[in-house]
């Protein structure tokens, strides 16, 4: 039985595969750009708002497309899973679960848990996944 645990955030995902007594770790990077806008630069228009709203929408659309691409890479990487557990510090794991529900229903049915977990070392992540699936090393 292939149990897969994923610790993920917006930057990377550690995929831990547990197959019988064998344990493999794979890391997939999101390649997302992190936008750090500074102040407002657009001239004021009659409404009093700046034109940065247009730029913000562009950034958000680009971010959404990059997140979708990241989730597609993850879904392709875990296609052979029997059961899946998602861990992470923010809401990226929830967004990934929603993406699975919308576009990868077969994988979504295999998700057993979506749990908050702080940043950890690779060994701590492996231990978390082993503990979740009740496997001894």
C-alpha positions as CSV (number, residue, x, y, z in Angstrom):
1,X,0.0,0.0,0.0
2,X,1.4,3.4,-1.0
3,X,0.8,6.0,1.6
4,X,1.9,9.5,0.7
5,X,2.3,12.5,3.1
6,X,2.9,16.0,1.8
7,X,4.2,18.9,3.8
8,X,3.7,21.9,1.7
9,X,3.7,25.7,1.6
10,X,3.8,28.2,-1.2
11,X,7.5,27.7,-1.8
12,X,7.9,23.9,-1.9
13,X,6.4,20.5,-1.1
14,X,8.1,17.6,0.5
15,X,6.5,14.4,-0.7
16,X,7.1,11.4,1.5
17,X,6.2,8.0,0.1
18,X,5.8,5.1,2.4
19,X,5.6,1.8,0.6
20,X,5.9,-1.2,3.0
21,X,9.1,-0.5,4.9
22,X,10.6,1.7,2.2
23,X,10.6,5.5,2.6
24,X,11.3,8.1,-0.2
25,X,11.4,11.8,0.0
26,X,10.9,14.0,-3.1
27,X,10.9,17.8,-3.1
28,X,9.0,19.8,-5.6
29,X,9.5,23.6,-5.8
30,X,6.6,25.8,-6.7
31,X,8.6,28.3,-8.8
32,X,6.1,31.0,-7.7
33,X,7.2,34.6,-7.8
34,X,6.8,36.5,-4.5
35,X,5.6,39.9,-5.2
36,X,6.8,42.7,-2.9
37,X,5.1,45.9,-4.1
38,X,6.3,49.2,-2.6
39,X,3.9,52.1,-2.0
40,X,1.6,53.6,-4.6
41,X,3.0,55.0,-7.8
42,X,-0.1,55.5,-9.9
43,X,-1.6,59.0,-10.4
44,X,-4.8,59.7,-8.6
45,X,-8.0,59.6,-10.7
46,X,-11.3,61.3,-10.1
47,X,-12.5,58.5,-7.7
48,X,-9.5,59.1,-5.5
49,X,-8.2,55.6,-6.0
50,X,-4.8,54.9,-7.5
51,X,-4.2,52.9,-10.6
52,X,-2.3,50.3,-8.5
53,X,-5.5,48.4,-8.3
54,X,-5.0,47.3,-11.9
55,X,-1.4,46.1,-11.1
56,X,-2.6,44.3,-8.0
57,X,-5.2,42.4,-10.1
58,X,-2.4,41.4,-12.6
59,X,-0.2,40.2,-9.7
60,X,-3.1,38.1,-8.3
61,X,-4.0,36.6,-11.6
62,X,-0.3,35.6,-12.2
63,X,-0.1,34.2,-8.7
64,X,-3.3,32.2,-9.2
65,X,-1.9,30.7,-12.5
66,X,1.4,29.8,-10.8
67,X,-0.4,28.2,-7.9
68,X,-2.5,26.1,-10.4
69,X,0.7,25.0,-12.2
70,X,2.3,24.0,-8.8
71,X,-0.7,22.0,-7.9
72,X,-0.8,20.2,-11.3
73,X,2.9,19.2,-10.7
74,X,2.0,17.8,-7.3
75,X,-1.1,16.0,-8.5
76,X,1.0,14.4,-11.3
77,X,3.7,13.3,-8.8
78,X,1.2,11.6,-6.4
79,X,-1.0,9.9,-9.0
80,X,-0.1,6.4,-7.7
81,X,-1.1,7.0,-4.1
82,X,-3.4,4.7,-2.1
83,X,-3.9,7.3,0.7
84,X,-2.8,10.9,1.1
85,X,-2.2,13.2,4.1
86,X,-1.6,16.9,3.6
87,X,0.3,19.0,6.1
88,X,1.4,22.6,6.1
89,X,1.7,25.9,8.0
90,X,-0.7,28.0,6.1
91,X,-3.8,27.4,3.9
92,X,-1.9,26.1,0.8
93,X,-2.7,22.5,1.8
94,X,-6.5,23.4,1.9
95,X,-6.2,25.1,-1.5
96,X,-4.5,22.0,-2.9
97,X,-7.3,19.8,-1.5
98,X,-9.9,22.0,-3.2
99,X,-8.0,21.8,-6.5
100,X,-8.0,18.0,-6.1
101,X,-11.8,18.0,-5.5
102,X,-12.4,20.2,-8.6
103,X,-10.0,18.6,-11.1
104,X,-8.6,15.3,-9.7
105,X,-11.6,13.6,-8.0
106,X,-9.9,10.2,-7.9
107,X,-7.0,11.6,-5.9
108,X,-9.3,13.8,-3.7
109,X,-11.1,10.6,-2.5
110,X,-7.8,9.3,-1.2
111,X,-7.1,12.4,1.0
112,X,-7.4,11.2,4.6
113,X,-6.4,14.4,6.4
114,X,-5.5,18.1,5.9
115,X,-3.6,19.2,9.0
116,X,-1.7,22.3,10.2
117,X,2.0,21.7,10.8
118,X,4.8,24.2,11.3
119,X,8.0,24.2,9.3
120,X,10.1,21.2,10.0
121,X,13.3,19.5,9.0
122,X,13.2,16.7,6.5
123,X,13.6,14.1,9.2
124,X,10.8,15.6,11.3
125,X,8.6,15.6,8.3
126,X,9.3,11.9,7.6
127,X,8.5,11.1,11.3
128,X,5.3,13.1,11.1
129,X,4.1,11.1,8.0
130,X,5.2,7.8,9.6
131,X,3.3,8.6,12.8
132,X,0.2,9.6,10.9
133,X,0.1,6.3,8.9
134,X,1.2,4.3,11.9
135,X,4.3,2.9,10.3
136,X,7.5,2.0,12.2
137,X,10.9,2.7,10.7
